[in-house]
């Protein structure tokens, strides 16, 4: 049996939760290097929206957090063969007890037909201390694969 207090309410028994995180990024960067080794440095303006609901017998709470966060941005990569890149990308900020980070390591290949494929690992961390009157400590990570069009 679970018992805990969240947002001034006591939750007991079977507890259900629903969480939704949406991010939209606008990244402005400068290409410091663009040859066999790539290095980009810049600013990521991230719009972060978190909606959550917690439900147990007799108790329900829901809220949302919506913030626009400026983050430092960096990408470093290497291209050992044409159209292939191995890279790491980081967006990060820490301020007033809050930390938001987004790290990606991947391998990407672009064909001669503007179609590309990528696979890698991504980790996102959100540590919020009284952001929109909400505290949160969320970590998400895992492998991914995808396809893209490059113009």
C-alpha positions in Angstrom: 0.0 0.0 0.0 1.3 3.4 -0.9 0.9 6.5 1.2 2.5 9.9 0.5 1.7 13.6 0.6 1.9 15.7 -2.6 0.7 19.3 -3.0 -0.8 19.2 0.5 -3.0 16.1 -0.3 -2.5 12.6 1.1 -2.6 9.8 -1.5 -3.1 6.2 -0.3 -3.8 2.8 -1.9 -3.5 2.4 -5.6 -2.1 5.6 -7.1 -2.4 6.5 -10.8 -0.6 9.3 -12.5 -0.6 10.8 -15.9 2.2 13.1 -17.1 2.7 14.9 -20.4 5.9 16.8 -21.4 6.1 19.0 -24.5 9.2 20.9 -25.6 9.7 23.2 -28.5 13.2 24.4 -29.3 14.6 27.3 -31.2 18.3 26.9 -31.6 20.6 29.7 -32.8 24.2 28.6 -33.2 27.6 29.5 -34.7 29.6 26.9 -36.6 33.1 27.2 -35.0 34.3 24.3 -37.1 32.8 22.7 -40.2 35.1 20.1 -41.7 36.0 16.6 -40.6 35.4 17.8 -37.1 32.2 19.9 -36.4 31.8 22.3 -33.5 28.6 24.4 -33.0 28.0 26.7 -30.0 24.9 28.7 -29.3 21.7 29.3 -27.5 18.6 27.1 -27.3 15.3 28.8 -26.4 13.1 26.0 -25.1 9.4 26.2 -24.4 8.7 23.6 -21.8 5.2 22.5 -20.8 4.5 19.8 -18.2 0.9 18.7 -17.4 0.3 16.1 -14.7 -2.5 14.4 -12.8 -2.3 12.2 -9.7 -5.3 10.1 -8.6 -6.0 7.8 -5.7 -9.0 6.8 -3.7 -10.5 10.1 -2.5 -7.7 12.4 -3.7 -6.9 14.0 -7.1 -4.6 16.8 -8.0 -3.5 18.1 -11.4 -1.5 21.1 -12.5 0.7 22.3 -15.3 4.1 24.1 -15.6 4.8 26.3 -18.6 8.2 28.0 -18.9 10.4 29.4 -21.6 14.0 28.6 -20.8 17.2 29.9 -22.4 19.8 27.1 -22.5 23.4 26.9 -23.6 23.8 24.7 -26.7 26.8 22.8 -28.0 27.3 20.1 -30.7 30.6 18.3 -31.4 30.9 15.8 -34.2 33.2 13.9 -36.5 32.7 12.8 -40.0 35.1 9.9 -40.7 33.5 9.2 -44.1 31.4 11.5 -46.3 27.7 11.6 -45.4 28.3 9.9 -42.0 28.6 11.9 -38.7 29.1 10.7 -35.2 28.1 13.5 -32.8 27.1 14.6 -29.3 24.7 17.4 -28.6 24.0 19.2 -25.3 21.5 21.8 -24.1 22.0 22.8 -20.5 21.0 25.4 -17.9 21.2 25.6 -14.1 19.7 28.5 -12.1 18.1 29.1 -8.7 18.0 25.4 -7.8 16.6 24.4 -11.2 18.5 22.3 -13.8 17.4 21.3 -17.3 19.6 19.2 -19.5 19.2 17.4 -22.8 22.0 15.2 -24.0 22.1 13.2 -27.3 24.8 10.9 -28.7 24.1 9.6 -32.2 25.3 8.3 -35.5 23.7 9.7 -38.6 24.0 8.9 -42.3 22.6 11.0 -45.2 22.1 9.3 -48.6 22.5 11.0 -52.0 18.7 11.3 -52.2 18.4 13.7 -49.2 17.1 11.0 -46.9 19.0 10.3 -43.7 18.9 7.8 -40.9 20.1 8.1 -37.4 20.3 6.1 -34.2 21.6 6.9 -30.7 21.0 7.6 -27.1 19.2 10.5 -25.4 18.9 11.6 -21.8 16.7 14.5 -20.6 16.7 15.7 -17.0 14.3 18.2 -15.4 15.0 19.3 -11.8 12.5 22.1 -11.0 12.5 23.9 -7.6 9.4 26.1 -7.3 9.1 26.7 -11.1 5.5 27.9 -11.6 5.0 26.8 -7.9 6.0 23.2 -8.7 8.9 21.0 -7.7 9.9 18.1 -9.9 12.8 15.7 -10.4 12.3 13.9 -13.8 14.7 11.8 -15.8 14.1 10.2 -19.2 16.6 8.3 -21.2 16.8 5.6 -23.8 17.9 4.6 -27.3 16.2 6.0 -30.5 16.2 5.5 -34.2 14.8 7.7 -36.9 14.7 9.0 -40.5 14.9 12.6 -41.8 15.0 14.7 -44.9 18.0 17.0 -45.4 17.8 19.9 -47.8 
